[in-house]
Amino acid sequence: MTPIKLYLLRAVYDWAVDNNFTPQVLVDAGAAGVKVPANYVQDGRIVLNIHPRAVGRFEFAAEALRFAARFGGQSLAVEVPYAAVLAIYARENNQGITFPELPGGDTPEPGPEDNPPDGKPPGKGPSLRVVK
């Protein structure tokens, strides 16, 4: 079965791009299978701009986000398994979706009962709201 998280990520991504916003993902950089440049990771997390103008060869693959991005002027392949995505949101207004983080780095598929009670993403980062 295809994970629901994939569909939620696509929906927020499409909404952001359609409205001329910049979609960004907050990633648990220490999760299994994450391939990002380590020198850009802060407190075990990284925020990635996934707007079509910012990345190349972007795809929502069956198990991960994959794309090429420039870091410090060098193009690098990035891979982010869906379990490592903690949030997706528009940079301009912070609207998007957060996903709960479990101890040990495993992230469950979200459900209505999993929304953080205060509406804030886990740890440091921008304040997010669920897009309705």
PyMOL commands that set and color helices and strands:
alter all, ss='L'
color gray80, all
select helices_A, chain A and resi 4-18+38-40+82-84+112-114
alter helices_A, ss='H'
color red, helices_A
select strands_A, chain A and resi 23-28+45-49+55-60+64-71+74-81+85-90+95-98+129-130
alter strands_A, ss='S'
color yellow, strands_A
deselect
rebuild
show_as cartoon
